[in-house]
Amino acid sequence: MNVTGIHHIPTPEGISLESFILALTLYLAGLHLSFARWYILLRSYGVKESFTRVSLAYLSSYAVFTFTPLGRIGSEGYRVTLVLKDKPGPGVIASVAYERTLDGLSILGLFTGWVIGIIVGLNPLYLSAGFMILTPFILSIRGSLSRFSNGVEKWANRLPKVGKYLTLTGGEVNFGREPDKVPRITSAIVTIVMWVLNMFHIAILLKALGLNNVLLGAPAVLLVEMLGLGLPVPIPAGLGVMDTLTAITLKAAGLGKGFVGQYLLIERIIISVIPGLLGLLAVVHLGVRLIWKRSKDIYG
C-alpha cells in the first residue's frame, strides 16, 4: 500500500553536507542519551559505576556489533561483561534487560500505532508516535518492567560464568531490588527523546533526498530499521537484513532504486560506520587503561 502518495521522485544527486551533519548530530545525541539512560538504571540498581566508564563500555559495544558476527546479543554481553568485571554483583544484567525492554515497547508502540492508523484510515504518524511514547511511559510508572528485568537476571544467574560475577561480592544476592519511581520515569522519558531524535534524523535524510512527506514515512522506516538491527542474526550490524527490510519499505512507498540506494548508503554511514569506528577508539582506550593498570599492579 502506498501510504505516502508518492508517484515519482527522480534519482537524487546526494545530500548536502549540512543535512548529513544535522542527521548525524541527532543520531549521536540519541546515542549519548542511551549512555545516560544506562547510567541512570545502573545507579538505580545500586551499581556505582562512573558515567565515563559506562559510556565507554556502551560505545565500545558498537564496535562488537558493527565489525563482528556476534550481533546485538554479543554486543550486549560485551558491555555487561566490562561493567561486571569492574563492579561485580547484581543489577548490571537487570539494567540492560530493563533498557532493552523499554526499546522493545517503543518498537511495539510504533508498530501498533502505524497499523491502526492504516486500518482505520487515520494519519499513521500521530498514532505511531503517540503509541511509541505512551507504551514505555505507562509501563514504567506501574513498575512492571522492573519485575521482568529482575527475572531475566535471576535466569542469567544460573549460567556458571555469569553467576560467578553476580555472587563475587559475597553475602546474599538481592535480585529483588527494583528502581524507584523517579529513575523509572526518567529512563522512560530519555527513551522517548532518543526515539524521537532517531525518527527526525531519518526524516532529515528523506527530506534531503527529495521526499516531501517525511514525517509520514519516517516512522515506518524507523520501525523496519530497528527490527532489522535488533534481530539476533550472526551478521555484523545486521548487514543485509536491515537494508533489505528498509529497501522493501521505501520501494513500497513508490521510491526508485536510486533513492533507496543512496538512502541506505548514507544511513549505514551514520548508524553503523561512524559509531563503529568510535567504538573501536573506545576499545583501544579501555585496553590501554587495562594494560596501564596491570603494569602498575605488577611493578608498583
Disulfide bonds with the S-S distance in Angstrom:
none
